[in-house]
């Protein structure tokens, strides 16, 4: 499943590359915020500004690159306070409490506005932990579906750049063929992975958690403007389980439970092809009408 | 459904009462953190320290009492960085970004340790919003169940004080009768409300979101030590919908999707008896073995 080696870096790796700020380049004292410079990436552009999943991955990356990090991500929440503009940003990860085997993080991401003032664009929190082997079980088994090699790759839309960065193979729950307002269920199932393929890691898994098209578009067959307000990812895999996935496809499933006065939720699961539930993820999304 | 009037305040109201700190008593400038003093309440005690749901409600209360609050809660995430001790705490709510109709919050809660040093016990984020009436739909209908008046109130355990503060009427998915390690599903359904009854509001709904007994106890029939690490609540109701519930029962349903190397998830729903999905909630929970 390895793609041909190439001297060009993967666009995802370019996108999540963060540069530590000079003022934090030395080894920090305990519980020190650490700031990084990053930049939106044109390959992950959305209709306006960047794809939210890549912004979430960039924010998580600040934790992953923090020299005091303890363990691996267990829980991650990001709140999109405003739509990012294409351009540079600054992100800070702070380990506010470090316990014996768990660590609690806060996150802030700023962009400098045209007025020269830094504005908060994203807030977040995370928990990392050193996991121990315990009794384990998956209570949400992967739905039965055709193999990804038996389904053609077909993006849901080519209107935005970021969609081209994912190989999506639909199993059930397409976008409406006709935007005629005929209501359907909100469920979508698909195989998905990075395009070109890339070894799965926590950052790419986080971006994949936001790769489902908006549930309300399927539910209503109406092109309502939307924007994710808050997203949470729970990771149910260690680095070994992610390494075992390699560049393989993930099975994704997403659905909504409530659409109420301007906000709907989405709950989703991402399994490895071997049936390991790698992540469960939830988000709440603004919709206009 | 009104309970007899009484001069004694409800223990929940006592528990979530916060006193603004003197240094923030004046009207703050825009985006000013606001600090409050609070105290754990003996009626909501857990095996050690307080019930996590009451701590979450107390943290939300700091936002609800902030003089700059815009709108009603839409999304709320709390991370339990350490187990609270019985005693006083300090909580800060900061509106880090205020948009036209949404507002983004960060939360921190501290306790002073025996060494005299303030330690972070909880972090959190929230989004509040001024909702507008839009097309709405519930895609997670309330399961069919006997009426709460036809089911006896029976707490799952009387080992801890906080359980007595809830009227719980089991529909399906009890605690194991025998702690014999025979595995079952992780689903529980029940009617629940405050005890004594109390008008539902955002703070009490938040506490109710954490009132399910640990999924792993049912799943494994084994009394594993656990602790919630992070909890998110999405609110799908405005103040009018909460007022319509009054002191009525909520139908709650909770289940897990993954138990993996020390952490399991829980996804839950809370409906009004009339079938309005008031909140969906997710948490990730540490388990020992």
Interface residues (C-beta under 8 A of the other chain):
Chain A: X74 X75 X77 X79 X81 X82 X96 X97 X99 X102 X104 X106 X108 X119 X120 X123 X124 X125 X127 X129 X131 X132 X133 X134 X135 X136 X137 X138 X139 X140 X183 X185 X186 X219 X220 X229 X230 X232 X234 X236 X237 X238 X255 X256 X257 X258 X259 X260 X261 X262 X263 X265 X267 X269 X277 X280 X282 X284 X286 X287 X288 X289
Chain B: X74 X75 X77 X79 X81 X82 X96 X97 X99 X102 X104 X106 X108 X119 X120 X123 X124 X125 X127 X129 X131 X132 X133 X134 X135 X136 X137 X138 X139 X140 X183 X185 X186 X219 X220 X229 X230 X232 X234 X236 X237 X238 X255 X256 X257 X258 X259 X260 X261 X262 X263 X265 X267 X269 X277 X280 X282 X284 X286 X287 X288 X289
